[in-house]
Amino acid sequence: MSTITKKELIDRIAGCTHTRPGVVKPVVQSFLNEIVRELVKGNRLEFRDFGVFETRIRPARTARNPKTLEEVQVRQTRVVRFKMGRLMKQRLSTAEPQVPS
């Protein structure tokens, strides 16, 4: 399993669309910016067959420092949740698992 960077993704898209990476990069960045902008507003983003991004509130809680065993108060926070769409689920369930090397 390897990590794909935004630059590598841009290069792949540029290759598939026969477009220069300099043209693809602002489009990809704008797409990512819009996702963040909508999540900040509290909106849900649904991409059919791919998945859904939404924010949830993680309530305040009491946690424990594992080193000192001291109880610590953790504030309420917003987190992003991603739920896979139908097509992604199908493709992942039929794909051969990649073993990390």
N, C-alpha and C positions, 0 to 999 in steps of 0.2 A: 504494500500500500504506500502511495506517495502523496505528497501535497502538491496541489496545483495552485499556482499563484494567479493573481489577477492579470499580470502581464502574459503569462502562458495562455490563459483563457482568451485574452484579446488576440494574441497571435494565432490561436486556433480558429477563432471566428473570422479573422482577417483572411486566413488561408482558405476557409470554406466558402467565403463570399467573394473572394478575389478582390479584396479591398485592402487598402493600406492600414496598418495598425494605428496610424495617426488619426484616421477617420473613425475607426471602431472604438478607440479608447474613450472619447468624450460621450459616446452613446452608452457604453457600458457603465461609465461613471455616473451619468445622468440617471440611468435605470436604478443603480444602487442608491443614489441620493433620494430618488422618489420613494423607494421602499422605506428608507429610514424616515423620511418626512411624514409619510402616512402612518407609520407605527407610532411616531411621536404624537400625532394627533389622536391616537387611540383607535385608528381605523384598522380593519381587517383586510388583508390582501389575499385574494383567491386567484390562483392560476390553475385553470381546469386541467385535470390529469397530472399536474405537477405537485401542487400542494397549497397549503394555506399558512400564511404568517399572521400571527395575532399577538397582542400583548396581554399579559395576565398580571394580576397583583399577587405578589408573594407576601403573605401577611407577616407582621412582626413576630418574632419568636425569641425564645431563650435558647442559646447554643452553649456548648461547653468547649473551652480551650483544651485540646487534647494534651498539651504539654503540662499545663498547671492545674487542669480540671476545674478551673474557675468558670463560673457561669457568666456569660456575656449576652447583653441584649442586642439583637440584630434588628435593624429598622425594616419597616415595610419597603418593598422595592418592586419595580416593574420589570418583568422579564419577557423575552420574546419566545413564543412557542411556535414550532413548525410541525404541521401534521402532513404527512405524505399523502399525495393524491393517488388515485387508482392506478394510473399507468406506471408511476414510479414504484409503487408497491409490487406490481406484477413483474417489472423488470428486475427489481432487486431480489425478489423471491426466486427467480429462475436463473439468476447470474451465479456463476461459480464464485464461492467465497475466496477473497484474496488473502493469503497468509502473509503477515508482515515478516520481512526478512531481516 
